[in-house]
Amino acid sequence: MSRFSLSIAAAVAALLCGVIFVTTFERPPVMTAQGGFRGLSMGDVQNPRTIPARLAANQVPEAPEAADADGPKAHETFENVQVLRDISAAQFGRIMQAMTEWIAPNQGCGYCHNVENMASDEIYTKVVARRMLQMTHKINSEWSSHVGQTGVTCYTCHRGNPVPTMVWSTEPNSRAGLQAPRGQNHPAASVAETSLPSDPFTPFLLGDRPIRNISTTSLPGHNSQNIMTTEWTYGLMVHMSTALGVNCTHCHNSRSFAEWAQSPPARTTAWHGIRMVRDINMSYIEPLKPVWAQHPNGPAEGPHTARLGPLGDPLKVNCSTCHQGVNRPLNGAPMLRDFPELKQVNQGPLRSADATPR
């Protein structure tokens, strides 16, 4: 090979390496916020060029003027009001207006209601909305170990979309053929474009498999965790890191990731969050599968968006559903404070409109 050919080959190789380097690594500068003792790599690393976009994407809409809590109750004024029956009629109108803006701003009231007969349950999204209101109330009342006093509203997940944009479903895997999808080694957004298993959610956020794979003793004679579980675990951790816009030491001590006593407080908050997400998926999302199965692409009037995954399971929640790139959803804005109506949700069993006294 001539010297000229070698030069061309070297130039092409250098160009290729440069492209890989530039598109793989973030260019400096980066910011580090110290989260522990100096010199221990305990810090949150942030790219200042991505912060403005994330802040802008997590702004809360302006709250409507507060409604009078006195006066006739909603169930005394309107027909077939079940989960919001004990708030005033004025508060009921206010929260209905807010939910329309949070969930279906383009479709309006007709997304959940027959506007010719608002008491009717014929549009399935009204049935789903009742359970979602009960879910929101449970999160705020029983999962303060994760959401604190900040709480959540419908907007925390929906952000103006009938179906939240950050959802997941169980992935189908095939064992036929060398090139068949096997759930890993194909970069996926769910695990930050790594080759880790792209569905770490089914075992951990739907199932309750233990999220442990690091030995806690030196030279262990036996480790019960296999490589598959280990890769699932790292896939979930990468997802959580990306969903919250933080790195590993936001929750873990750099000296020993497994050591709870030396971990930052955020690890305890995350522990409760994992169990909260499991509760949401198992207690509220999965039981609605028959409803979504009858309407797999949404209401007849649209928008026509898939409600089920490729295996027919409902679209479920993970950390990204609420957090969307920031470690406190909506930048920590206490949105629930402006909507006391969501604190007065009736958790009783739901009835169909036909069985509801008029």
Helices and strands as residue ranges (DSSP letters): H 3-24, E 31-34, E 43-46, H 51-57, H 74-77, H 89-103, G 108-111, H 124-142, H 144-147, H 154-158, G 189-191, H 201-201, I 202-206, H 227-244, G 248-250, H 265-280, I 281-285, G 286-288, H 289-294, H 319-323, G 329-332, G 335-338, G 340-343, G 353-355
